[in-house]
């Protein structure tokens, strides 16, 4: 999914939601950088396209870490949005536990 960058309008919606909820705060952490290295997610340059790709990579990684941190808790809107994005953009098939989390969250 990391290489399936959304439109600028969709990216903006995702970034705004993460910023307002606090998920975006994770984007500058060493955990996000490590995850991006594991995914081999790179976008070199300073032009708008490269910056948008970098923002998308960080947004996906921050959301992934946020969702993983809720393993023992009910999922919030950000976790639901992340898994739904995985389903919609990458054809991800949630595990039975993830489906229960989505159902419990009303998704």
TIMI-2910 file (N, C-alpha, C, CB; in pm, 1 decimal, decimal comma, always signed):
<rs>
+----------+----------+----------+----------+----------+----------+----------+----------+----------+----------+----------+----------+------+
!      n_x !      n_y !      n_z !     ca_x !     ca_y !     ca_z !      c_x !      c_y !      c_z !     cb_x !     cb_y !     cb_z ! resn !
+----------+----------+----------+----------+----------+----------+----------+----------+----------+----------+----------+----------+------+
!    +81,9 !   -118,9 !     +0,0 !     +0,0 !     +0,0 !     +0,0 !    +86,4 !   +125,5 !     +0,0 !    -93,2 !     -0,3 !   +119,7 !  Unk !
!   +204,0 !   +115,4 !    +51,5 !   +290,2 !   +232,6 !    +63,6 !   +318,9 !   +295,3 !    -72,6 !   +421,1 !   +194,9 !   +132,3 !  Unk !
!   +318,8 !   +213,7 !   -177,2 !   +346,1 !   +264,9 !   -311,3 !   +220,1 !   +303,9 !   -387,6 !   +422,0 !   +162,4 !   -390,0 !  Unk !
!   +105,6 !   +295,6 !   -323,8 !    -21,4 !   +333,5 !   -385,8 !    -66,5 !   +467,5 !   -329,2 !   -130,1 !   +224,4 !   -362,4 !  Unk !
!     +5,8 !   +569,5 !   -365,3 !    -19,9 !   +703,0 !   -311,1 !   -156,5 !   +754,7 !   -355,8 !    +90,4 !   +800,7 !   -354,5 !  Unk !
!   -232,4 !   +812,4 !   -263,0 !   -363,9 !   +866,4 !   -298,3 !   -351,8 !  +1000,1 !   -371,5 !   -449,6 !   +883,5 !   -172,5 !  Unk !
!   -464,7 !  +1049,2 !   -417,2 !   -467,1 !  +1182,5 !   -477,6 !   -428,1 !  +1285,1 !   -371,8 !   -607,9 !  +1215,0 !   -537,4 !  Unk !
!   -390,1 !  +1402,4 !   -415,2 !   -353,9 !  +1508,1 !   -320,4 !   -470,0 !  +1540,4 !   -227,5 !   -309,9 !  +1634,5 !   -395,1 !  Unk !
!   -593,0 !  +1541,7 !   -280,1 !   -710,0 !  +1572,3 !   -197,6 !   -730,8 !  +1465,5 !    -90,6 !   -835,6 !  +1584,6 !   -285,2 !  Unk !
!   -716,3 !  +1338,2 !   -128,2 !   -732,6 !  +1229,9 !    -31,4 !   -619,6 !  +1232,1 !    +71,3 !   -736,8 !  +1093,8 !   -102,9 !  Unk !
!   -498,1 !  +1258,2 !    +25,7 !   -384,4 !  +1267,6 !   +117,2 !   -407,5 !  +1378,1 !   +219,2 !   -254,0 !  +1293,0 !    +39,6 !  Unk !
!   -457,1 !  +1491,0 !   +173,4 !   -484,0 !  +1601,9 !   +264,4 !   -585,0 !  +1561,8 !   +370,8 !   -534,8 !  +1723,5 !   +186,9 !  Unk !
!   -690,5 !  +1492,1 !   +333,2 !   -790,9 !  +1447,1 !   +430,9 !   -728,4 !  +1355,3 !   +535,4 !   -906,6 !  +1374,3 !   +359,8 !  Unk !
!   -644,9 !  +1263,0 !   +489,9 !   -579,2 !  +1169,5 !   +581,5 !   -486,3 !  +1244,0 !   +676,5 !   -500,7 !  +1062,9 !   +503,0 !  Unk !
!   -406,5 !  +1335,0 !   +622,5 !   -312,5 !  +1409,8 !   +705,9 !   -384,2 !  +1498,7 !   +806,2 !   -220,8 !  +1494,1 !   +619,1 !  Unk !
!   -491,5 !  +1564,3 !   +764,2 !   -568,0 !  +1649,8 !   +855,8 !   -626,9 !  +1565,5 !   +968,6 !   -680,8 !  +1725,2 !   +779,9 !  Unk !
!   -686,7 !  +1451,5 !   +935,1 !   -745,1 !  +1364,7 !  +1038,4 !   -638,2 !  +1319,0 !  +1137,1 !   -813,7 !  +1242,3 !   +974,1 !  Unk !
!   -520,9 !  +1281,3 !  +1086,1 !   -413,2 !  +1236,8 !  +1174,8 !   -359,5 !  +1351,0 !  +1260,2 !   -299,9 !  +1175,7 !  +1093,5 !  Unk !
!   -351,1 !  +1467,2 !  +1203,2 !   -301,9 !  +1582,2 !  +1278,6 !   -398,1 !  +1614,8 !  +1392,6 !   -284,2 !  +1704,8 !  +1185,9 !  Unk !
!   -526,9 !  +1618,4 !  +1362,7 !   -625,7 !  +1654,7 !  +1464,3 !   -637,8 !  +1550,1 !  +1574,5 !   -760,6 !  +1675,6 !  +1399,6 !  Unk !
!   -615,1 !  +1423,9 !  +1542,4 !   -627,9 !  +1318,0 !  +1642,8 !   -499,1 !  +1294,1 !  +1720,9 !   -670,6 !  +1189,7 !  +1576,3 !  Unk !
!   -388,1 !  +1343,1 !  +1669,8 !   -260,4 !  +1321,4 !  +1736,2 !   -177,5 !  +1208,9 !  +1676,8 !   -283,8 !  +1293,6 !  +1879,3 !  Unk !
!   -235,3 !  +1129,8 !  +1586,5 !   -160,6 !  +1020,3 !  +1524,7 !    -39,1 !  +1073,6 !  +1449,6 !   -250,9 !   +940,3 !  +1429,4 !  Unk !
!    -52,4 !  +1190,4 !  +1390,0 !    +58,0 !  +1248,1 !  +1312,6 !   +181,6 !  +1273,7 !  +1398,0 !    +13,6 !  +1377,7 !  +1247,5 !  Unk !
!   +165,5 !  +1287,3 !  +1527,8 !   +280,5 !  +1311,5 !  +1615,1 !   +381,0 !  +1197,0 !  +1607,9 !   +234,2 !  +1331,2 !  +1759,5 !  Unk !
!   +333,4 !  +1077,8 !  +1574,3 !   +422,7 !   +962,8 !  +1562,7 !   +511,4 !   +970,3 !  +1438,4 !   +341,6 !   +834,8 !  +1559,9 !  Unk !
!   +474,9 !  +1053,2 !  +1343,0 !   +543,0 !  +1051,8 !  +1212,9 !   +690,4 !  +1089,4 !  +1220,5 !   +473,6 !  +1145,4 !  +1118,8 !  Unk !
!   +731,4 !  +1157,0 !  +1325,0 !   +871,6 !  +1197,2 !  +1338,5 !   +949,7 !  +1107,1 !  +1434,0 !   +879,5 !  +1340,5 !  +1386,4 !  Unk !
!   +890,6 !   +995,7 !  +1473,6 !   +955,6 !   +909,2 !  +1572,2 !  +1052,1 !   +811,2 !  +1507,0 !   +851,2 !   +833,0 !  +1651,9 !  Unk !
!  +1141,4 !   +759,9 !  +1588,7 !  +1235,8 !   +659,5 !  +1539,5 !  +1162,7 !   +531,2 !  +1500,5 !  +1343,0 !   +629,3 !  +1646,0 !  Unk !
!  +1050,2 !   +502,6 !  +1564,6 !   +972,9 !   +382,7 !  +1529,9 !   +918,3 !   +392,3 !  +1387,9 !   +857,4 !   +362,2 !  +1629,4 !  Unk !
!   +871,0 !   +510,0 !  +1349,0 !   +823,3 !   +529,5 !  +1211,4 !   +939,5 !   +518,7 !  +1114,3 !   +753,0 !   +666,8 !  +1195,9 !  Unk !
!  +1051,2 !   +579,8 !  +1146,2 !  +1168,2 !   +570,9 !  +1057,8 !  +1212,1 !   +425,2 !  +1040,1 !  +1285,1 !   +655,2 !  +1114,2 !  Unk !
!  +1210,2 !   +348,4 !  +1148,5 !  +1248,4 !   +207,0 !  +1140,0 !  +1149,9 !   +128,8 !  +1053,6 !  +1256,1 !   +144,8 !  +1280,6 !  Unk !
!  +1022,4 !   +156,1 !  +1070,1 !   +921,6 !    +88,2 !   +989,5 !   +937,6 !   +122,4 !   +841,7 !   +781,1 !   +125,5 !  +1037,3 !  Unk !
!   +964,2 !   +247,7 !   +812,3 !   +985,4 !   +288,5 !   +673,3 !  +1109,4 !   +222,4 !   +613,8 !   +998,1 !   +440,5 !   +664,1 !  Unk !
!  +1212,9 !   +205,1 !   +694,9 !  +1331,7 !   +132,4 !   +647,6 !  +1295,6 !    -13,0 !   +617,9 !  +1446,2 !   +139,1 !   +752,7 !  Unk !
!  +1218,7 !    -74,9 !   +707,8 !  +1175,6 !   -213,5 !   +686,5 !  +1095,3 !   -227,3 !   +557,9 !  +1092,4 !   -262,4 !   +805,4 !  Unk !
!  +1013,8 !   -127,3 !   +529,1 !   +930,3 !   -128,9 !   +408,1 !  +1007,6 !    -82,9 !   +285,2 !   +807,5 !    -40,4 !   +427,4 !  Unk !
!  +1128,9 !    -36,5 !   +303,8 !  +1209,4 !    +20,1 !   +194,9 !  +1133,0 !   +132,1 !   +124,2 !  +1248,8 !    -90,0 !    +93,5 !  Unk !
!  +1070,4 !   +216,4 !   +204,6 !   +990,4 !   +327,6 !   +152,8 !  +1078,8 !   +450,6 !   +137,6 !   +869,9 !   +358,2 !   +246,2 !  Unk !
!  +1103,2 !   +487,6 !    +14,1 !  +1184,2 !   +605,6 !    -12,2 !  +1116,8 !   +692,2 !   -117,3 !  +1325,5 !   +565,9 !    -57,7 !  Unk !
!  +1140,0 !   +819,5 !   -105,3 !  +1094,4 !   +917,2 !   -204,7 !  +1193,7 !  +1031,7 !   -198,6 !   +945,1 !   +966,7 !   -177,5 !  Unk !
!  +1288,5 !  +1029,6 !   -287,1 !  +1395,5 !  +1128,4 !   -285,7 !  +1352,4 !  +1257,2 !   -354,2 !  +1520,0 !  +1072,6 !   -352,9 !  Unk !
!  +1410,6 !  +1365,1 !   -307,4 !  +1386,9 !  +1493,6 !   -370,6 !  +1308,3 !  +1587,9 !   -282,4 !  +1315,2 !  +1474,6 !   -499,9 !  Unk !
!  +1294,0 !  +1709,3 !   -332,6 !  +1222,7 !  +1812,9 !   -257,4 !  +1104,0 !  +1867,4 !   -334,8 !  +1317,1 !  +1926,4 !   -221,8 !  Unk !
!  +1079,7 !  +1815,7 !   -453,1 !   +965,6 !  +1861,9 !   -531,7 !   +835,7 !  +1815,3 !   -466,2 !   +974,8 !  +1810,2 !   -677,7 !  Unk !
!   +726,2 !  +1874,8 !   -507,4 !   +596,4 !  +1845,4 !   -445,4 !   +562,6 !  +1696,6 !   -448,8 !   +486,7 !  +1923,9 !   -515,1 !  Unk !
!   +586,0 !  +1630,6 !   -558,6 !   +552,9 !  +1488,2 !   -569,2 !   +630,9 !  +1405,8 !   -466,7 !   +582,2 !  +1436,9 !   -711,1 !  Unk !
!   +759,2 !  +1434,2 !   -450,6 !   +842,0 !  +1361,7 !   -353,8 !   +798,1 !  +1392,1 !   -210,9 !   +990,3 !  +1397,7 !   -372,2 !  Unk !
!   +769,4 !  +1517,9 !   -183,1 !   +723,9 !  +1554,9 !    -47,6 !   +590,8 !  +1487,9 !    -15,3 !   +710,3 !  +1708,7 !    -34,6 !  Unk !
!   +500,5 !  +1483,9 !   -111,4 !   +371,9 !  +1417,8 !    -88,7 !   +390,6 !  +1268,7 !    -64,5 !   +278,3 !  +1440,2 !   -208,0 !  Unk !
!   +481,8 !  +1206,9 !   -138,4 !   +510,2 !  +1064,9 !   -117,0 !   +568,6 !  +1042,2 !    +22,1 !   +607,2 !  +1012,2 !   -224,6 !  Unk !
!   +659,0 !  +1129,4 !    +64,4 !   +716,6 !  +1117,8 !   +198,6 !   +608,7 !  +1132,9 !   +305,5 !   +826,8 !  +1223,3 !   +219,3 !  Unk !
!   +517,9 !  +1227,2 !   +286,5 !   +408,4 !  +1247,4 !   +382,2 !   +318,0 !  +1124,9 !   +386,5 !   +326,2 !  +1372,9 !   +345,5 !  Unk !
!   +287,2 !  +1068,0 !   +270,2 !   +204,0 !   +947,8 !   +262,9 !   +271,5 !   +831,9 !   +335,5 !   +176,1 !   +909,9 !   +116,0 !  Unk !
!   +400,1 !   +810,6 !   +310,8 !   +472,8 !   +702,0 !   +376,5 !   +466,3 !   +717,5 !   +528,4 !   +619,7 !   +698,7 !   +329,2 !  Unk !
!   +491,8 !   +838,3 !   +575,4 !   +489,7 !   +863,2 !   +719,9 !   +349,5 !   +847,4 !   +777,6 !   +542,6 !  +1003,3 !   +750,2 !  Unk !
!   +248,6 !   +888,8 !   +702,6 !   +110,1 !   +875,6 !   +749,9 !    +71,7 !   +728,7 !   +764,7 !    +12,9 !   +946,2 !   +653,1 !  Unk !
!   +107,7 !   +647,4 !   +666,8 !    +75,8 !   +504,4 !   +673,5 !   +150,1 !   +439,1 !   +790,0 !   +112,1 !   +434,0 !   +540,3 !  Unk !
!   +277,3 !   +470,4 !   +804,6 !   +355,8 !   +411,3 !   +913,3 !   +304,3 !   +455,7 !  +1049,7 !   +503,3 !   +448,8 !   +898,8 !  Unk !
!   +271,2 !   +583,0 !  +1064,1 !   +218,2 !   +632,2 !  +1191,8 !    +86,2 !   +564,1 !  +1225,0 !   +199,2 !   +784,9 !  +1187,3 !  Unk !
!     +0,1 !   +547,1 !  +1125,2 !   -128,7 !   +480,9 !  +1147,5 !   -109,9 !   +333,7 !  +1182,2 !   -217,9 !   +494,4 !  +1023,7 !  Unk !
!    -13,7 !   +269,8 !  +1117,9 !    +14,7 !   +129,4 !  +1147,0 !    +60,5 !   +112,9 !  +1291,9 !   +121,9 !    +74,9 !  +1050,4 !  Unk !
!   +149,8 !   +198,6 !  +1336,1 !   +197,3 !   +191,3 !  +1474,6 !    +86,3 !   +223,6 !  +1573,3 !   +314,6 !   +286,5 !  +1495,6 !  Unk !
!     +6,2 !   +323,6 !  +1541,8 !   -105,5 !   +359,8 !  +1629,4 !   -200,7 !   +241,4 !  +1645,8 !   -181,4 !   +482,3 !  +1573,2 !  Unk !
!   -235,5 !   +178,4 !  +1534,7 !   -328,4 !    +65,5 !  +1538,9 !   -267,8 !    -50,7 !  +1616,9 !   -365,4 !    +20,5 !  +1396,3 !  Unk !
!   -140,2 !    -77,1 !  +1596,3 !    -72,9 !   -185,7 !  +1668,0 !    -70,2 !   -160,9 !  +1818,5 !    +69,5 !   -203,0 !  +1615,9 !  Unk !
!    -60,2 !    -35,1 !  +1858,4 !    -56,9 !     -1,9 !  +2001,3 !   -190,8 !    -27,0 !  +2069,8 !    -16,7 !   +143,2 !  +2020,0 !  Unk !
!   -297,0 !    -41,6 !  +1993,1 !   -430,0 !    -63,7 !  +2050,0 !   -465,1 !   -211,7 !  +2058,9 !   -534,6 !     +8,6 !  +1967,2 !  Unk !
!   -365,7 !   -298,5 !  +2056,7 !   -392,2 !   -442,4 !  +2052,6 !   -474,2 !   -492,2 !  +2171,3 !   -262,2 !   -517,6 !  +2047,2 !  Unk !
!   -463,9 !   -427,0 !  +2284,8 !   -538,5 !   -469,4 !  +2403,4 !   -653,8 !   -375,7 !  +2436,4 !   -445,6 !   -478,8 !  +2522,1 !  Unk !
!   -686,1 !   -286,8 !  +2343,6 !   -790,0 !   -186,4 !  +2367,3 !   -886,4 !   -184,7 !  +2249,9 !   -727,9 !    -45,9 !  +2388,9 !  Unk !
!  -1000,3 !   -121,6 !  +2271,8 !  -1095,2 !   -101,9 !  +2162,1 !  -1033,3 !     -8,0 !  +2060,0 !  -1231,0 !    -45,5 !  +2214,0 !  Unk !
!  -1062,4 !    -33,2 !  +1934,2 !  -1009,6 !    +53,0 !  +1829,2 !  -1082,2 !   +185,7 !  +1825,4 !  -1019,7 !    -15,4 !  +1694,3 !  Unk !
!  -1007,5 !   +290,0 !  +1799,0 !  -1065,5 !   +422,7 !  +1782,0 !  -1087,2 !   +449,0 !  +1632,9 !   -974,0 !   +532,1 !  +1845,1 !  Unk !
!  -1136,6 !   +568,1 !  +1601,8 !  -1165,4 !   +603,0 !  +1462,1 !  -1041,6 !   +595,2 !  +1373,4 !  -1224,3 !   +742,8 !  +1454,6 !  Unk !
!   -925,1 !   +629,4 !  +1428,2 !   -802,2 !   +626,5 !  +1349,0 !   -762,1 !   +484,4 !  +1311,6 !   -689,0 !   +693,4 !  +1425,5 !  Unk !
!   -775,4 !   +392,0 !  +1405,0 !   -742,8 !   +252,3 !  +1375,7 !   -839,4 !   +195,4 !  +1272,5 !   -746,3 !   +167,5 !  +1504,3 !  Unk !
!   -967,3 !   +226,1 !  +1288,4 !  -1067,9 !   +180,1 !  +1192,4 !  -1038,2 !   +237,0 !  +1054,0 !  -1209,9 !   +220,9 !  +1238,0 !  Unk !
!  -1007,4 !   +366,2 !  +1048,1 !   -976,9 !   +429,4 !   +919,1 !   -855,3 !   +364,4 !   +854,1 !   -952,5 !   +580,4 !   +937,3 !  Unk !
!   -754,9 !   +332,7 !   +934,1 !   -633,1 !   +271,3 !   +878,9 !   -662,6 !   +133,7 !   +820,1 !   -524,7 !   +259,6 !   +987,6 !  Unk !
!   -732,7 !    +50,5 !   +894,6 !   -761,4 !    -84,2 !   +844,3 !   -854,4 !    -76,9 !   +723,1 !   -824,7 !   -171,6 !   +955,5 !  Unk !
!   -951,5 !    +13,1 !   +725,7 !  -1038,2 !    +29,7 !   +608,4 !   -958,4 !    +76,1 !   +487,0 !  -1150,7 !   +129,8 !   +638,7 !  Unk !
!   -859,1 !   +160,0 !   +508,9 !   -772,6 !   +203,7 !   +399,3 !   -693,5 !    +85,2 !   +343,0 !   -676,3 !   +314,7 !   +447,2 !  Unk !
!   -644,2 !     -0,7 !   +431,2 !   -574,2 !   -121,8 !   +386,8 !   -666,6 !   -211,3 !   +304,1 !   -519,7 !   -199,9 !   +507,9 !  Unk !
!   -789,6 !   -224,9 !   +350,4 !   -887,4 !   -307,7 !   +279,5 !   -917,0 !   -248,4 !   +142,2 !  -1017,6 !   -320,6 !   +361,6 !  Unk !
!   -946,0 !   -119,3 !   +139,7 !   -987,1 !    -53,3 !    +15,3 !   -873,7 !    -38,5 !    -85,6 !  -1043,7 !    +82,7 !    +46,3 !  Unk !
!   -755,1 !     -1,0 !    -39,2 !   -645,5 !    +30,2 !   -132,3 !   -558,2 !    -90,5 !   -165,5 !   -558,9 !   +139,3 !    -74,1 !  Unk !
!   -547,1 !   -183,6 !    -71,9 !   -454,1 !   -295,0 !    -92,9 !   -522,7 !   -430,9 !    -96,2 !   -349,6 !   -295,0 !    +15,2 !  Unk !
!   -654,5 !   -433,6 !    -80,5 !   -725,1 !   -560,8 !    -80,9 !   -696,0 !   -645,5 !    +41,5 !   -690,1 !   -637,6 !   -203,7 !  Unk !
!   -656,4 !   -580,0 !   +149,4 !   -622,0 !   -650,9 !   +273,0 !   -743,1 !   -726,5 !   +326,3 !   -569,4 !   -552,4 !   +379,5 !  Unk !
!   -720,1 !   -846,5 !   +373,8 !   -824,1 !   -927,5 !   +436,1 !   -799,7 !   -928,8 !   +587,0 !   -825,7 !  -1073,2 !   +377,7 !  Unk !
!   -885,4 !   -861,5 !   +664,1 !   -864,8 !   -856,7 !   +809,1 !   -872,0 !   -995,8 !   +871,9 !   -968,3 !   -765,2 !   +873,9 !  Unk !
!   -795,4 !  -1012,1 !   +976,5 !   -801,1 !  -1136,1 !  +1053,5 !   -934,8 !  -1141,5 !  +1127,0 !   -681,3 !  -1146,0 !  +1153,7 !  Unk !
!   -973,0 !  -1257,7 !  +1178,8 !  -1097,1 !  -1264,3 !  +1257,1 !  -1096,7 !  -1165,3 !  +1374,5 !  -1118,0 !  -1406,6 !  +1309,6 !  Unk !
!   -982,2 !  -1152,9 !  +1441,5 !   -973,9 !  -1057,7 !  +1552,6 !   -994,5 !   -915,2 !  +1503,7 !   -838,7 !  -1069,7 !  +1623,9 !  Unk !
!   -933,2 !   -879,7 !  +1390,6 !   -950,1 !   -745,3 !  +1334,8 !  -1095,1 !   -720,4 !  +1294,3 !   -857,8 !   -725,6 !  +1213,9 !  Unk !
!  -1160,9 !   -821,8 !  +1238,0 !  -1302,9 !   -806,3 !  +1202,5 !  -1387,2 !   -779,2 !  +1326,8 !  -1354,8 !   -932,5 !  +1129,9 !  Unk !
!  -1354,9 !   -848,5 !  +1435,3 !  -1428,7 !   -823,9 !  +1560,9 !  -1404,1 !   -681,7 !  +1610,7 !  -1386,8 !   -926,2 !  +1670,1 !  Unk !
!  -1280,9 !   -635,2 !  +1598,0 !  -1249,4 !   -497,6 !  +1638,3 !  -1327,8 !   -397,2 !  +1553,7 !  -1097,7 !   -470,9 !  +1625,6 !  Unk !
!  -1332,9 !   -421,3 !  +1423,3 !  -1408,6 !   -332,2 !  +1334,4 !  -1556,8 !   -332,6 !  +1370,9 !  -1390,3 !   -374,4 !  +1187,0 !  Unk !
!  -1611,3 !   -450,8 !  +1396,1 !  -1752,9 !   -461,3 !  +1433,3 !  -1779,7 !   -391,0 !  +1565,7 !  -1795,5 !   -608,8 !  +1442,4 !  Unk !
!  -1692,0 !   -410,0 !  +1662,5 !  -1710,0 !   -346,4 !  +1793,6 !  -1704,0 !   -194,7 !  +1783,0 !  -1603,6 !   -395,7 !  +1892,0 !  Unk !
!  -1627,5 !   -145,4 !  +1686,0 !  -1615,1 !     -0,8 !  +1666,5 !  -1729,9 !    +54,9 !  +1582,5 !  -1481,4 !    +32,1 !  +1600,1 !  Unk !
!  -1814,9 !    -34,9 !  +1534,5 !  -1928,7 !    +10,3 !  +1455,3 !  -1896,1 !    +36,0 !  +1310,5 !  -1984,8 !   +133,2 !  +1514,2 !  Unk !
!  -1786,4 !    -20,4 !  +1264,2 !  -1745,4 !     +1,7 !  +1124,2 !  -1811,3 !    -98,1 !  +1031,3 !  -1593,0 !     -7,7 !  +1110,2 !  Unk !
+----------+----------+----------+----------+----------+----------+----------+----------+----------+----------+----------+----------+------+
</rs>
